[in-house]
Amino acid sequence: MGHRLSRIVTRTGDDGTTGLGDGSRVAKDTLRIEAMGSIDELNCALGVLLSGGLPVAGAQDCLIEIQHDLFDLGGELAIPGTQLIDVTRVSWLEAQAEHYNVALPPLKEFVLPGGGAAASACHVARAICRRAERRCWALSRSESVGSASLHYLNRLSDLLFVLARVLARAQCGSEPVWQRQRGSVPEP
């Protein structure tokens, strides 16, 4: 493969447009670009999560694989009509979620985002994933988006929730949960 970007500063976006992989130009605030940007932000959040080291066997390799999938998903969005994510990737995510969930106790309360640096970063990635999913669904109302990609994002947010729970338990021994019945707020 040759060089894809020989020049970074091109000035072609100074008019508020950006180029898609098929050579067309669209406004930088279109639904497609919003979706692509959310996928990019999600991939960056996973990079931050990975940068701290993970205390759970296999989690790093799993998340790196997901980062590659997210580049594929971004490619789908950058070249309308392209399909790079298929049902086998969705099934793989489901299997990963089941693998990590098997050792977790059933939830009795809502989990608060937190539970150590890695768990917290995983919760941030989960929230970004949900936004990316919403942006892709919004795009799908007016343009073609692969159904497997939409399902992939839904499963990915599930997996990130499960991984956040696993990471919180690995780092802190437990996970913070919402306390429905709590006392008054302490005075400063």
N, C-alpha and C positions, 0 to 999 in steps of 0.2 A: 504494500500500500504506500502510495506517495504521501507527500506532505499535504495535509488538509488545510492548515492555516499557516500561510507564509507571512501574512501581515495581520496583525491584531487591530491596529488603528486604521480603519478604512474610511471613516466619515460617512459611510453609506446610510447609517441610521440617524444622522442628524436631522432628517426630515420626519422623524417619528415612525419610521417603518423598519422592519427587519426582514431578512431573507429566510425563506423556508428551504428545506433540502431539495425541493423540486425546482428551485430557481425563482419561484414567485415571491413577491414582497407583500407583506401585510402590515397593518398598523400594530405598533408595539402593545396596544392595550386590547387586542382582540381576545376572545375566549380561548383560542388555540394557544396564543402566546402566554396567557395567564396559566393555562394548564401546564404548558411546558416549563414555565418558571416554577410552578409548585413542585413538579417532579424533580427539577434541578435542586430546589431548596431541600427537598426530602433527602436526596442523595448526599447533599452537603451535611445534613444533620446526622446521617448514618456515618459519614466520615468523622465527625466530631465524636460520636459514640465509640467508634472503633479506635480513635486515637488514645483513649485512656486505658486500653487493655480491658479484657473481659474475663471475669472469674468463672465463666461457665464453659465447659467443654463443648467445642463445636460451634459456639455462637459466632465467633469471629469469621470462620469460613462461611457460615450461613449468611451473615450480613454482607460479606464481600460478594457472594453470589447474587444477592439481592441488588447490590449496587450495579452489577453488570446488567441485570434485568431492567433496572430503571433507565440505564442508557438505551437499552432496546426500546423501552416504552417511549422515551423521549424521541427516539428515531421514528417511531410510528407517528407521533404527533407532528414531527418536523416534515414528514413526507406524507401528506394526506393520501389515504388509500393503501398504505403499507401496513402489513401485519407481521410483527416480530414476536409478540407475546401470544402464546397459544394455551390451550387447556392443560397441557402437561405442566406448564409453569404454575398454574393455579393449583393443580393437584399436588405439586411439590411443596408449595407453601402450606397447604392444608396438612400434609404429612409432617412438616416441620412444627407447626403449631401443636399438633397432637403429640409429637415427641416431647416437646418441652412442657406441655400441660399435664402430662400423665402423673408427675410427681407433686403437682400443686394440690393443696386442699381446695375443696369447693368454696366459692365466695359466699360470704354471708352478709357482707356490707360492700359498699363502693370503695374502690381503692383510690387513695389520694396520690396524685403525682408526687413522687419523691422516693426515698428509700436508698439513698446513696447516689453518687455521681453518675454511674453508668445507668442505673434504673431511671433516674431523672432525665438523662439525655434520651433514653429510649422512649419515655413518655412524650418528650418534645417531638421526637421523630414520628410517633403515633399521631399526634395532633396535626402535624404537617401533612401526614399521609391522608388523614380524613379530609383536609382542605383540598389536597390534590385530587382526591376522589370526587369531591363536590365540583371542582372546576372541570374535570373530565366529563362528569354527567351533564353539566351545563352545556359544554361543547357538543355533547352527543345529541342534544335537543335540536340542533341546527345543522350539524355536520356529522359525517361518519366517524365513529370511534369504535375500535374493535371491542366486542363484548368481553372477550377474554381479558383485555386490559382493564376494563372496569371491574371485573370480578377479581383480578389480581390485586388491585388496590384495596378492595374490601377485605380480602384475605390477609393482605400484608398488615393492615391496621390491627387485625385480630392477633396475628403473630407478634407484632410489636408490643401489644398489651401483655400477652403471655410472657414474652421475654423480659419485659419490665418487672413483672412479678417475680420471675426466676432470679433476675439480677438483684432485686431488692433483698430477697431471702439470702442470696449468696453473700451479699455485702454487709447486710445488717441483721440477718437472722430472722427478719420478719418484714412485712410490708405495711406502710401506713394505711389505715382504713378510716373512712368517714365515721365519725361518732355522732349518731343521730341525737342521742341524749347526752349533752355535754353541759358542763357548768358555765357560769358567766365568764366573760373574757377578763383575764387578770388585769388589774390596774397597772399602768407603767410606773 
